[in-house]
Amino acid sequence: MAKKTFHGSCRCKRTTFEVDLDLSTGTHKCNCTICWKHRAWTARAEPASFRSLTGDDALDPSKRFCTGCGVTTYMHVPAMDWNPNAYVAIAVASLDDLEPSELLAAPVTYYDGRANNWWETPSETRHL
């Protein structure tokens, strides 16, 4: 599958964006306490493939959620020791024109953040 342009937003539509994603490269779920409580399911986009359209001023500066509705739509992840390339983590639930069939066809990589064993799949993933 090639990259496709998706449009996304938070619940109150203060924050809107578009992103070019190839979902066949995979999506991500983690069982750490932050991801678990957010029910985070993300896809990674190259920074050049992401375009914020409106609402950057509506995002909490440190936590990056919309101050109007509380939804986290995306987060910029800088390059670090464990991550050589910066990316934008897109919450797939914020993609307004994503068809369920496209999401179901996308592979999922699971991370065992709860056990601080980030490079392994947790023994249980059905709840993620």
Secondary structure, 3 states (H helix, E strand, C coil): CCCEEEEEECCCCCCEEEEEECHHHCEEEECCHHHHHHCCCEEEECHHHEEEEECHHHECCCCCCECCCCCCCEEEECCECCECCCEEEEEHHHECCCCHHHHHHCCEEEEECCCCECCCCCCCCCCC
